[in-house]
Amino acid sequence: MKRFVAGCGAMLLAAFAIVLPVAAKAEPTPFMHRFALELDGRASYYALAVPAAVYAASRRTDLGDVRVFNGAGEPVPYSLDAPMAHQAPTLRPVNWFPLPPAAANAPAATAGVTIAQDGTLHFTAAAPKAGARDADLVDIGPAAQHVGALVVHVGEDSYQGRVHVDASTDLQSWRAVADASILKANHNGEHLAQERITLDNLGQRERYLRLRWLGDGPELTSVAVEVYPAETRPSDGARQWREGLVARAGKSAGEYLFDTGGAYPVDRLRIDVPQPNTVAQAVVYSRAKGDAPWREIAHALLFRVAQNGEARNPPLEFAPDTDLQWRVVVDMRNGGLGNGVPSATVGWQPALLTFVARGTGPFSLGVGNARVASAAQPRGDILVGGDGVQSVKAAHLGATLPVDADEARRAAGDAESARRYVLWGALLLAVAVLAAMAWRLVRSQDAAQS
């Protein structure tokens, strides 16, 4: 019997010796998508504003499945900095100066405006008469890097028009930074006021704004800026947008649904109604997936009013939201949106990916595996040495690289599950064979003893 037990143990060990090496064989982490990385110059560190294609390919809401590889296929250290948290700005009044029509496109210094040593503006000419100007000059102050929007208060009871906004550091060179609709009206008992101009592309030192009105400018009673707390204004210059998301009608009247198509950290949402001369109240909701409850995100006044041009509702602003599914519920008491369905545009501030260029290129990015955990480190831990941030150069997303079918299946989880089933099947088969052999040995011993 001892020989029998020893023989069974040996066969079991032999079976495990066959199965375990296969199970323990280490394989590189699979990804469903891979992209080439293009680098600017030679450096130890590179930074990439995560493009929309990477968000769309990621299987995690925190981009935890992103990895960077060198030419040998080795993962390299990286950090991933999410967009700054949304904080409510404060409203601060600023000075503005009406400009005569001839000065709308001329340097302001020749139009009766001078700059003091501290940068403030002084208007030295008589203000133009009402209706005789088509531009205004605004001094937002030295803290332009913390300004997110300009708010103009229109004096007329009814006004509709468009304005182009240029920015400058010296009143000589101007750069276009915004284009907006300004509206103040009463429509079917609804009071409409759109007097806010988002300054998405304002530079950190551009303290002077020129408002160029299409037609006669409105009477302005005051002008103010939205100022974020120090170091918290999102860097809107890198904002990304996805347009043309067509909604579908929901089960109830006035309900519309759409998907963003990726775990984008959405903090801007513009809803475009299908018909002109539409005004409606709405509530916006979102959720991560179909079995989750809806979360209320914002209330919105949707409008598209055609009168001396066309004015539309501006984008909603809220804290970053990575939910895929969105729902708009329109108040139907005044007929809702009429025929057709709305479309949506979403915007977000991309995360910043910084990596160490260890080894040789070409470098690449892998993404798309819901089971892997994030390997990102704090940016301060990887930026070591002399120049730190000064030595970081830009990286750009290049061409899509081929991914073989087996890697894609393993990244999706299918092949890994099949692999586990094969291994366990082999182990169970080995145990069954050993049991059959043991049963035959026992029978043969019983026969010999009898």
C-alpha positions in Angstrom: 0.0 0.0 0.0 2.9 2.4 0.7 4.2 1.8 -2.7 0.7 2.5 -4.1 0.4 5.8 -2.2 3.9 6.9 -3.2 3.0 6.0 -6.8 -0.2 8.1 -6.7 1.7 11.0 -5.1 4.3 10.8 -7.9 1.7 10.9 -10.6 -0.1 13.8 -8.9 3.2 15.7 -8.8 3.7 14.9 -12.4 0.3 16.2 -13.3 0.9 19.5 -11.5 4.3 19.7 -13.1 2.6 19.7 -16.4 -0.2 22.2 -15.5 1.4 24.7 -13.2 4.2 25.9 -15.5 1.6 26.8 -18.1 -0.5 28.6 -15.4 2.5 30.4 -14.0 3.9 31.5 -17.3 4.1 35.3 -17.2 2.8 37.2 -20.3 2.9 40.9 -21.0 -0.3 42.8 -20.1 -2.6 42.8 -23.1 -4.2 46.0 -24.5 -7.0 46.4 -27.0 -5.4 49.5 -28.5 -1.9 50.7 -29.1 -0.7 54.1 -30.5 2.7 55.4 -31.6 4.1 58.4 -29.7 5.8 61.2 -31.5 8.4 63.2 -29.4 9.6 66.7 -29.8 13.4 66.7 -29.6 15.5 64.7 -27.2 14.7 64.8 -23.5 14.4 62.7 -20.4 10.7 63.6 -19.8 7.8 64.1 -22.1 4.2 65.2 -21.5 1.1 64.5 -23.5 -2.4 66.0 -23.1 -4.5 62.8 -23.3 -6.3 62.9 -26.7 -9.9 62.0 -27.2 -8.9 58.8 -29.0 -7.3 57.5 -25.7 -10.4 58.4 -23.7 -12.6 56.6 -26.2 -10.3 53.4 -26.1 -10.0 53.3 -22.3 -12.0 50.7 -20.3 -11.7 52.6 -17.0 -13.1 56.0 -16.0 -9.8 57.0 -14.4 -7.5 56.1 -17.3 -6.0 53.4 -15.1 -5.4 51.1 -18.0 -3.0 53.5 -19.8 0.7 52.4 -20.1 3.7 53.8 -22.0 6.3 51.4 -23.5 9.8 51.9 -24.9 11.1 50.3 -28.1 11.9 47.0 -26.2 8.3 46.7 -25.0 9.2 47.6 -21.4 6.7 49.8 -19.5 8.3 53.1 -18.3 7.4 55.3 -15.3 4.6 57.8 -15.8 2.3 60.2 -14.0 -1.3 61.1 -14.8 -2.7 64.4 -13.6 -6.4 64.8 -13.8 -8.0 68.2 -14.6 -8.4 70.6 -11.7 -11.5 70.3 -9.6 -14.3 72.7 -10.5 -14.7 75.7 -8.2 -17.2 78.4 -8.4 -15.8 81.8 -9.5 -16.5 85.2 -8.0 -17.8 88.1 -10.0 -15.6 91.3 -10.1 -16.5 94.5 -11.9 -14.0 95.9 -14.3 -13.6 99.2 -16.3 -14.6 99.5 -19.9 -14.5 102.2 -22.6 -16.7 102.7 -25.6 -14.8 103.1 -28.9 -15.9 105.1 -32.0 -16.5 103.1 -35.2 -13.2 104.3 -36.8 -11.2 102.9 -33.8 -12.7 99.4 -33.7 -9.8 97.9 -35.7 -7.1 100.4 -34.9 -4.6 100.5 -32.0 -6.5 101.8 -28.9 -3.6 104.2 -28.1 -4.6 106.3 -31.2 -8.3 106.3 -30.2 -8.0 108.4 -27.0 -6.9 105.5 -24.7 -3.6 105.6 -22.8 -1.9 103.0 -20.5 -0.7 104.1 -17.1 2.5 102.7 -15.6 0.5 100.1 -13.5 -1.2 98.9 -16.7 -4.6 100.5 -16.1 -6.3 102.3 -19.0 -7.4 105.9 -19.1 -9.9 107.3 -21.6 -8.8 110.7 -22.8 -11.4 111.4 -25.5 -15.1 112.1 -25.3 -17.2 109.0 -25.3 -19.1 108.3 -28.6 -22.8 109.0 -28.7 -25.3 106.2 -28.2 -25.7 104.1 -31.4 -22.5 105.6 -32.8 -20.1 102.9 -31.7 -19.5 99.3 -32.6 -16.7 98.4 -30.1 -15.8 98.5 -26.5 -12.4 98.2 -24.8 -12.2 96.3 -21.5 -9.4 96.2 -18.9 -9.8 93.0 -16.9 -6.8 93.7 -14.7 -3.5 91.9 -14.1 -4.8 88.5 -13.0 -5.9 87.3 -16.5 -4.8 83.8 -15.7 -7.6 83.5 -13.2 -10.4 84.9 -15.4 -12.9 82.4 -16.9 -15.6 84.6 -18.4 -16.8 88.1 -19.2 -20.3 89.2 -18.2 -21.8 92.3 -19.9 -25.0 93.8 -18.6 -27.1 95.2 -21.4 -29.2 98.3 -20.6 -31.9 97.9 -23.3 -35.0 95.8 -22.4 -34.6 94.0 -25.7 -31.3 93.3 -27.6 -30.0 90.5 -29.8 -26.6 90.5 -31.5 -23.2 88.8 -31.8 -19.8 90.0 -30.6 -16.2 89.1 -31.5 -13.7 89.3 -28.6 -10.0 90.0 -29.2 -7.3 90.0 -26.5 -4.0 91.9 -26.2 -1.1 92.5 -23.8 -0.2 96.0 -25.2 -3.2 97.3 -27.2 -1.1 96.9 -30.4 -1.3 93.3 -31.3 -4.7 91.5 -31.0 -5.7 87.9 -31.0 -9.2 86.4 -31.4 -10.3 84.6 -28.2 -14.1 84.3 -28.3 -17.3 84.7 -30.4 -20.6 84.8 -28.6 -24.3 85.6 -28.9 -25.7 88.3 -26.5 -29.5 88.2 -25.9 -31.9 90.0 -23.7 -35.6 89.6 -24.4 -39.0 88.4 -23.3 -40.3 85.4 -25.3 -43.8 83.9 -24.7 -43.6 85.1 -21.1 -40.1 83.7 -20.6 -37.4 86.3 -19.6 -34.2 85.5 -21.6 -30.8 86.8 -20.8 -27.5 85.6 -22.2 -24.9 88.1 -21.3 -22.0 85.8 -20.5 -18.9 85.4 -22.8 -16.7 82.4 -22.0 -13.0 83.1 -22.4 -11.7 79.7 -23.2 -8.5 80.8 -24.9 -7.5 83.8 -22.9 -3.7 84.0 -22.3 -2.2 84.5 -18.9 -0.9 88.1 -19.7 -3.7 89.3 -22.0 -5.5 91.8 -19.7 -7.1 94.0 -22.5 -10.2 92.9 -24.4 -11.8 94.4 -27.4 -15.5 93.7 -28.0 -16.4 94.1 -31.7 -20.1 94.2 -32.1 -21.8 93.1 -35.4 -23.8 96.2 -35.9 -24.4 98.9 -33.4 -23.3 97.9 -29.9 -25.8 97.7 -27.1 -25.9 100.1 -24.2 -23.8 98.5 -21.4 -24.7 99.3 -17.8 -21.7 97.4 -16.3 -19.1 94.8 -17.2 -17.6 92.2 -14.8 -15.3 89.1 -15.0 -15.6 85.7 -13.4 -12.5 85.2 -11.3 -11.4 81.7 -10.1 -9.4 81.3 -6.9 -5.6 81.4 -7.3 -4.2 78.4 -9.2 -7.6 76.8 -9.8 -8.7 78.2 -13.1 -8.8 75.3 -15.7 -6.4 75.8 -18.6 -9.2 76.1 -21.1 -6.7 76.6 -24.0 -6.3 72.8 -24.2 -10.0 72.1 -24.0 -11.2 69.3 -26.2 -14.7 68.9 -27.8 -16.8 66.2 -29.3 -19.6 67.5 -31.5 -22.7 66.1 -33.3 -23.9 63.7 -30.6 -27.5 63.2 -31.9 -30.0 62.3 -29.1 -32.7 59.7 -29.4 -36.2 60.1 -28.1 -36.9 58.3 -24.8 -40.0 56.5 -23.6 -41.8 59.5 -22.2 -42.6 62.8 -24.0 -39.8 65.4 -23.7 -37.2 62.7 -22.8 -34.0 62.5 -24.9 -31.0 60.2 -24.5 -27.5 60.2 -25.8 -24.1 58.6 -25.2 -20.7 60.4 -25.1 -18.9 57.3 -26.5 -16.1 57.4 -24.0 -15.2 58.2 -20.3 -14.4 61.8 -21.1 -14.3 64.0 -18.0 -17.1 66.2 -19.4 -17.5 69.6 -17.8 -19.2 71.5 -20.6 -22.4 70.5 -22.4 -24.2 72.4 -25.1 -27.6 71.2 -26.2 -28.8 72.5 -29.6 -32.5 72.5 -30.2 -33.8 71.4 -33.6 -36.1 74.3 -34.5 -35.7 78.1 -34.5 -37.8 80.2 -32.1 -37.7 77.6 -29.4 -37.5 78.3 -25.7 -37.8 75.5 -23.1 -36.7 74.6 -19.6 -34.9 71.3 -19.2 -33.1 69.1 -16.6 -29.9 67.2 -17.4 -29.0 63.8 -15.9 -26.2 61.3 -16.3 -25.3 57.7 -15.3 -22.3 55.4 -15.8 -24.3 52.5 -17.2 -27.8 51.2 -17.9 -28.6 49.7 -14.5 -27.4 52.7 -12.4 -29.8 55.4 -11.2 -29.9 58.8 -13.0 -28.1 61.6 -11.2 -29.3 65.2 -11.7 -26.5 67.4 -13.2 -27.9 70.8 -14.1 -31.0 72.8 -15.0 -30.9 74.5 -18.3 -32.8 77.1 -20.3 -32.7 75.9 -23.9 -33.4 78.5 -26.6 -32.8 79.2 -30.3 -34.3 82.6 -31.2 -34.0 84.1 -34.7 -34.3 87.9 -34.7 -31.7 90.1 -36.3 -29.5 87.0 -36.4 -29.8 83.9 -34.3 -29.0 83.4 -30.6 -28.6 80.0 -28.9 -28.2 78.9 -25.3 -24.5 78.7 -24.2 -22.8 75.5 -22.8 -23.6 74.4 -19.3 -20.7 74.2 -16.9 -20.3 71.7 -14.1 -17.8 69.5 -12.3 -16.0 66.9 -14.5 -18.4 63.9 -15.1 -17.1 60.7 -16.8 -20.6 59.0 -17.2 -21.3 57.5 -20.6 -25.1 57.9 -20.6 -26.9 61.2 -20.5 -30.6 62.2 -20.3 -32.3 65.5 -21.1 -35.9 66.0 -19.8 -37.7 68.9 -21.3 -40.6 70.7 -19.7 -43.6 70.0 -22.1 -46.0 72.5 -20.7 -45.2 74.9 -23.6 -44.8 72.3 -26.3 -41.3 71.2 -25.5 -38.9 71.2 -28.5 -41.5 70.5 -31.2 -40.6 68.2 -34.0 -37.1 66.7 -34.3 -34.5 65.8 -31.6 -31.7 67.9 -30.1 -28.0 67.3 -30.6 -25.3 67.7 -28.0 -21.7 68.9 -27.9 -19.5 67.9 -24.9 -16.2 69.5 -23.8 -13.6 68.5 -21.3 -10.2 69.4 -20.0 -7.8 66.5 -20.8 -5.6 64.9 -18.2 -1.8 65.4 -18.5 0.3 62.3 -19.0 4.0 62.7 -18.2 6.5 59.8 -18.7 10.2 59.1 -18.4 11.9 58.2 -21.7 13.8 55.2 -20.3 15.5 53.0 -22.9 15.3 53.6 -26.6 12.4 54.3 -28.9 10.1 54.2 -30.6 7.8 54.8 -27.7 4.2 53.7 -27.7 1.0 53.9 -25.6 -1.2 51.0 -24.7 -4.8 51.3 -23.5 -7.9 49.2 -23.1 -8.0 46.6 -20.3 -10.6 47.0 -17.6 -8.8 44.5 -15.2 -5.5 46.3 -14.7 -4.9 48.8 -11.9 -3.4 52.2 -12.4 0.5 52.3 -12.3 0.7 56.1 -12.3 3.0 57.8 -9.8 2.9 61.3 -8.5 4.4 63.7 -11.0 6.8 65.1 -8.4 8.2 61.6 -7.9 9.2 61.1 -11.5 10.4 64.7 -12.2 13.8 64.4 -10.4 17.1 66.1 -11.1 18.2 69.5 -12.1 15.7 71.2 -14.3 12.5 69.3 -13.3 9.6 70.8 -15.2 11.8 72.9 -17.4 13.2 69.7 -19.0 9.8 68.3 -20.1 9.2 68.3 -23.8 6.0 67.6 -25.7 4.7 64.3 -26.9 2.0 63.7 -29.5 -0.2 60.8 -30.3 0.8 59.2 -33.6 -0.6 56.5 -35.8 -2.7 53.5 -34.5 -0.5 50.4 -34.2 -1.7 46.9 -35.1 -2.9 44.7 -32.2 -3.1 41.0 -32.9 -6.4 39.2 -32.4 -5.2 37.1 -29.4 -3.9 40.2 -27.5 -7.2 42.0 -28.1 -9.2 39.0 -26.9 -7.1 38.6 -23.8 -7.4 42.3 -23.1 -11.2 42.0 -23.4 -11.1 39.0 -21.0 -12.4 36.3 -23.3 -9.1 34.4 -23.9 -8.1 34.7 -20.3 -11.3 33.1 -19.2 -10.9 30.3 -21.7 -7.3 29.8 -20.6 -8.4 29.4 -17.0 -11.0 26.8 -18.1 -8.4 24.9 -20.1 -6.0 24.8 -17.1 -8.7 23.7 -14.7 -10.0 21.1 -17.2 -6.5 19.7 -17.6 -6.1 19.5 -13.8 -9.4 17.7 -13.3 -8.6 15.3 -16.1 -5.3 14.4 -14.5 -7.1 13.8 -11.2 -9.7 11.6 -12.9 -7.0 9.6 -14.6 -5.2 9.1 -11.2 -8.5 8.0 -9.6 -9.1 5.4 -12.3 -5.6 4.1 -12.0 -5.9 3.9 -8.2 -9.2 2.1 -8.5 -7.6 -0.5 -10.8 -4.7 -1.0 -8.5 -7.0 -1.5 -5.5 -9.0 -4.1 -7.5 -5.8 -5.9 -8.6 -4.5 -6.0 -4.9 -7.9 -7.4 -3.7 -7.8 -10.0 -6.4 -4.3 -11.1 -5.5 -5.1 -11.3 -1.8 -8.1 -13.5 -2.5 
